[in-house]
Amino acid sequence: MTKKDLRNGDIVVIRDGELGLYLAEKDVFIYKECGYEDVDCMFNDDLTCIDTEVGDVMQVYREEYGVISFFDYEEGDLVFERDETWERPTKEQREAMAAAAKAEYEAKEAELRAEREERNKNSIRIISQAFYGNRTGTEITVEEMDRFILGYLTDKFPVREKIDRTIIRIPDSENVVFIYNKYKEEKRREELGSRHDRERFILASIPEKNIELFSRCIVCRMNEDGEFASLEREDYEKFMKYLAR
């Protein structure tokens, strides 16, 4: 049987034991216990589930000259059976399967939540130039900082460029700094050469220190011990004037 062979009012039995009613007008299975699924999106043409084997349609029951319900579906005609040796799980088995699936889901959620919390604990809020535009706020870990400045947005690829972390303190600020890679900056300046319009490629300019940057740089906090930290709301007025738009 294929999806196009389904008829309105068919009762389907899913591998996990769930019962569903096929509603042709909406092309959905409405389940006895809870919810519904779009047949075209969630099932292959042979009525196997796209996402998981436990969602496969194992049987289809039909009443040729009337209707059947979830309570008397076995009195209808069995018009499709994927495996003659398969039997619908008992109520106890279905409850155990549901409990196991819930526990697996909750364990995975807890794992992802712990990963997010660990990452957030080690992350700092920064402003970056030349990262999906200028004056872009994002979060990175200190360990990612050098890769980020070089343009590596994933750790799947090894860094093949020189690592450097040149730090410039913002004028009239005790703990806000610019950070860039001097080797990347040198390369960028070589690429621009003596172009008459090179000013339009400036990403950051600090006239008080006679500094112009043409490569990606970030802004964050750094305390007197050299530890990096997130920017605070009051920091922005101190450095935004130095950043190109």
C-alpha positions in Angstrom: 0.0 0.0 0.0 1.1 3.5 -0.7 -0.1 6.9 0.5 -2.3 7.4 -2.5 -4.2 4.2 -1.7 -5.4 5.6 1.7 -9.1 6.3 1.9 -11.0 8.7 4.2 -11.9 7.0 7.5 -9.1 4.3 7.3 -7.8 3.3 10.7 -4.0 2.9 10.8 -2.0 1.0 13.4 1.4 2.4 14.1 4.4 0.3 15.1 4.4 1.8 18.6 0.8 0.7 19.0 -0.9 4.1 18.4 -4.1 4.2 16.4 -4.8 6.9 13.9 -7.8 7.9 11.7 -7.0 9.1 8.2 -8.7 12.3 7.3 -8.4 12.7 3.5 -9.6 16.3 3.4 -6.5 17.4 5.4 -4.3 14.4 4.5 -3.5 13.8 8.2 -3.6 11.0 10.7 -5.6 12.0 13.8 -4.3 9.9 16.7 -6.5 8.4 19.4 -4.3 9.4 22.2 -3.1 12.8 21.2 -2.3 15.0 18.2 -2.1 14.5 14.5 0.6 14.2 11.7 0.7 15.4 8.2 0.9 12.3 6.0 2.7 13.9 3.1 5.4 15.4 5.3 5.9 12.7 7.9 5.7 9.5 5.9 7.4 8.0 2.9 5.3 6.7 0.0 5.3 3.2 1.4 3.9 4.6 4.7 7.1 4.1 6.6 7.9 7.1 8.9 10.5 9.5 7.7 11.9 10.2 11.2 11.8 7.0 13.1 11.0 3.3 12.6 8.6 3.2 15.5 6.3 5.5 13.6 5.8 3.2 10.6 2.3 2.2 9.6 2.0 -1.5 10.2 -1.7 -2.1 9.5 -4.6 -0.4 7.8 -8.2 -1.3 8.5 -11.2 -0.2 6.4 -15.0 -0.6 6.3 -16.1 -0.7 2.7 -19.7 0.3 3.3 -19.7 2.2 6.5 -17.4 3.6 9.1 -15.2 2.1 11.8 -13.9 3.7 15.0 -10.9 3.2 17.2 -13.1 0.9 19.3 -14.2 -1.6 16.7 -11.5 -1.2 14.0 -10.7 -4.9 14.0 -14.2 -5.6 12.8 -13.2 -3.9 9.5 -11.2 -5.3 6.6 -7.5 -5.6 7.1 -6.4 -4.0 3.7 -2.7 -3.7 4.5 -0.3 -5.5 6.7 3.4 -4.8 6.6 4.5 -7.9 8.6 2.2 -10.9 9.3 4.3 -11.8 12.3 3.9 -8.4 13.9 1.4 -7.9 16.7 0.2 -4.6 18.2 2.0 -3.9 21.6 -0.2 -4.4 24.6 -1.4 -1.5 26.7 1.4 -2.3 29.2 4.0 -2.5 26.5 2.8 0.8 24.9 3.0 2.5 28.3 6.5 1.2 28.9 7.6 2.4 25.4 6.1 5.8 26.0 7.8 6.1 29.4 11.2 5.0 27.8 10.8 7.6 25.0 9.9 10.3 27.5 12.9 9.4 29.7 15.2 9.5 26.6 13.8 12.8 25.6 14.2 14.3 29.0 17.8 13.0 29.3 18.7 14.5 26.0 17.1 17.8 27.0 19.0 17.8 30.2 22.3 17.1 28.4 21.7 20.0 25.9 20.7 22.3 28.8 23.9 21.4 30.6 25.9 22.1 27.5 24.2 25.5 27.0 24.8 26.4 30.7 28.4 25.4 30.5 28.9 27.4 27.3 27.1 30.4 28.7 29.3 30.2 31.8 32.4 30.5 29.7 31.0 33.0 27.1 31.6 36.7 27.0 29.5 39.3 25.2 31.4 41.3 22.5 31.0 43.7 19.7 32.7 42.7 16.4 33.6 44.5 13.2 33.3 42.6 9.9 31.2 39.8 11.4 27.9 39.8 9.4 28.4 43.5 9.1 29.8 46.0 11.6 28.9 46.8 15.2 27.6 43.2 15.6 26.9 42.0 19.1 27.5 38.3 19.7 28.9 35.8 22.3 32.1 33.8 22.1 34.3 31.9 24.6 37.7 33.2 25.3 39.1 29.9 23.8 37.4 30.8 20.5 38.6 34.4 20.4 41.7 33.9 18.2 39.8 31.6 15.8 36.9 34.1 15.7 39.1 37.0 14.8 40.7 35.0 12.0 37.2 34.2 10.6 36.9 30.5 11.7 33.3 30.2 12.8 33.6 26.5 13.5 36.2 24.3 15.2 35.9 21.7 12.4 38.8 23.2 10.5 42.4 23.6 11.8 43.8 27.1 12.0 46.5 27.5 9.4 47.3 31.2 10.1 49.5 32.8 12.7 47.8 33.4 16.0 48.1 36.8 17.6 46.1 38.8 20.1 47.0 42.5 19.9 45.2 44.5 22.6 44.5 48.3 22.6 42.9 49.9 25.5 40.1 52.3 24.7 40.9 56.0 25.6 39.4 57.2 28.8 38.5 53.6 29.8 40.0 51.4 32.4 38.8 48.0 31.1 37.4 48.2 27.6 39.8 47.0 24.8 40.1 46.4 21.1 41.5 43.1 20.1 42.8 42.2 16.7 45.4 39.9 14.9 48.4 41.9 13.8 49.3 39.3 11.1 45.8 39.5 9.7 46.0 43.3 9.8 49.3 43.3 8.0 47.9 41.0 5.3 44.9 43.2 4.9 47.0 46.4 4.5 49.1 44.6 1.8 45.9 43.7 0.0 44.7 47.3 0.0 48.1 48.7 -0.9 48.0 52.4 -1.7 44.4 52.6 -2.9 43.2 56.1 -3.0 39.9 55.0 -1.4 41.3 52.8 1.3 39.7 55.0 4.0 36.3 53.4 3.2 37.8 50.1 4.3 38.6 51.3 7.8 36.8 49.2 10.4 38.1 51.0 13.5 39.9 54.3 14.0 41.3 55.7 17.3 42.7 59.2 16.4 44.0 59.7 19.9 46.4 56.8 19.3 46.9 57.3 15.6 45.5 53.8 15.0 43.4 52.5 12.1 42.3 48.9 11.7 41.4 47.3 8.4 40.9 43.7 9.6 38.3 42.1 11.9 38.5 43.3 15.5 36.4 42.8 18.6 35.6 44.9 21.6 35.3 43.4 25.1 36.3 44.0 28.7 39.7 43.1 30.2 40.5 43.5 33.9 43.9 44.4 35.4 44.8 40.7 35.7 44.3 40.3 31.9 41.1 38.3 32.2 38.4 39.0 29.5 34.8 39.6 30.4 31.5 40.7 28.8 30.8 44.2 27.8 28.4 46.1 30.1 25.7 48.6 29.0 27.8 51.6 30.1 30.7 50.6 28.0 29.1 51.3 24.6 29.3 55.1 24.7 33.1 54.7 25.3 33.9 52.9 22.1 31.1 53.0 19.5 32.5 56.3 18.1 35.6 54.5 17.1 33.8 51.9 15.0 32.9 52.2 11.3 29.2 51.7 10.5 
